[in-house]
Amino acid sequence: MEKPRSYYSIILSDEAFRPKTNNFTYPFVFISCANLLALKHGQIAHSMVFKIGLDNDGHVNHSLITMYAKCGELGYAWKVFDEIGDKDLVSWNSMISGYSKMGFAQEAVRLFMEMREQGIEPDEMTLVSVLGACGDLGDLGLGKWVEELVASKKIELNSYLGSALIDMYGKCGDLISARRVFDAMEKKDVVTWNAMITGYSQNGASDEAITLFNRMREVGTNPDKITMIVVLSACALIGALDLGKWIETYASQRGLQYDVYVASALIDLFAKCGSLDSALRIFESMPHRNEVSWNAMISALAFHGRAQEALSLFRRMLKVGTVRPNDITFIGVLSACVHAGLVHEGHRLFDSMSSSFGLVPKIEHYSCMVDLLARAGHLYEAWNFIERMPRKPDEIVLGALLGACQKRRNVDVGERVIKLLLDIEPSNSGKYYLI
């Protein structure tokens, strides 16, 4: 019996393509491959483009750039772009957007400047992509220049462009300019509200974020998943448990209580507000969990001193096997070891980062080990970890070790710590007092 062929194997077969497809067909195929991250099928279709002589078609090339960029293959995207003889605005937009969305902000800005030098005027899509890159780079100067360009060309400040401006100012820490843009917009949809609330939340202005959220509800704009995640983060920072409970109810009414990101934000909120049983209830009710939800629950248990439960949950995470531990996971489990004084277990976990999971320990992991060893009285070993740190430790780590040296009357290690403290900030009189 003949094995049934997949949808892609049929539409990408040589026979199927040759008589029926043209320059209108391929862009749809490439965009579908981009949305599904189906790189292999997109590459097969790309080879067909050469066979039937459509490799110089503008629409085909634009969709090819988008497909490769969305699939993370910016080298292939650039090759297609570079081979276009007469690059129009759509070509430039496809490449700039690809760089910006994939986190290559510097390259996106460089390409934008090159486009301007060639006399091509940007449109709304170009400006949104560049604003995203400015936010990632913290380039407030270029971001303000883009806003001035929008004003000089009398481009409508719609939700798409206005939200990008607000987001850029928020990421650059200029909340006054972000709010000015927000207040100037006559029509505000949920994306606009989210951009301003996110700006407040990311900059630690939790009270303002919550105030704006309440205003959003008053004017009748319904929050979406992104709104709930951002506001829950703000609630966690200031302990606004009642509003967090309201959001949990609201999410349940709309079937979003099992969304992995909403649920993870609820776990973080309840844990930081001291309601660990509620955090566990949310965690156990989740049908699917990602690294964020596992990390949130492990860290919550460790923070509340329930070290054995945190370590047990970590072992359960490994046994399930759907998610690999990352840097944040190990900060959680090492913190649990610190709370419980589990020196041997802490050593084993720290070593397993590189040996079993291919992770390079960061300063936070070294700091946990120094704290663990100092509390247990292993002062020379703690000092060895300090010497192995990828960069100099902070005052908190050194202060904890110095305190342990005082308690154990270890002058040798204490003098080493004192010297390092003075090297870091020799003019800080508080350190002399401590010493």
Sequence and secondary structure as in RCSB ss.txt:
>XXXX:A:sequence
MEKPRSYYSIILSDEAFRPKTNNFTYPFVFISCANLLALKHGQIAHSMVFKIGLDNDGHVNHSLITMYAKCGELG
YAWKVFDEIGDKDLVSWNSMISGYSKMGFAQEAVRLFMEMREQGIEPDEMTLVSVLGACGDLGDLGLGKWVEELV
ASKKIELNSYLGSALIDMYGKCGDLISARRVFDAMEKKDVVTWNAMITGYSQNGASDEAITLFNRMREVGTNPDK
ITMIVVLSACALIGALDLGKWIETYASQRGLQYDVYVASALIDLFAKCGSLDSALRIFESMPHRNEVSWNAMISA
LAFHGRAQEALSLFRRMLKVGTVRPNDITFIGVLSACVHAGLVHEGHRLFDSMSSSFGLVPKIEHYSCMVDLLAR
AGHLYEAWNFIERMPRKPDEIVLGALLGACQKRRNVDVGERVIKLLLDIEPSNSGKYYLI
>XXXX:A:secstr
      HHHHHTSHHHHHHH  TTHHHHHHHHHHHTT HHHHHHHHHHHHHTT TT HHHHHHHHHHHHHTT HH
HHHHHHHT SS  HHHHHHHHHHHHHTT HHHHHHHHHHHHHTT    HHHHHHHHHHHHHHT HHHHHHHHHHH
HHTT    HHHHHHHHHHHHHTT HHHHHHHHHH SS  HHHHHHHHHHHHHTT HHHHHHHHHHHHHTT    H
HHHHHHHHHHHHHT HHHHHHHHHHHHHTT TT HHHHHHHHHHHHHTT HHHHHHHHHH SS  HHHHHHHHHH
HHHTT HHHHHHHHHHHHHH SS   HHHHHHHHHHHHHHT HHHHHHHHHHHHHHH     HHHHHHHHHHHHH
TT HHHHHHHHHHSSS   HHHHHHHHHHHHHHT HHHHHHHHHHHHHH TT HHHHHH 
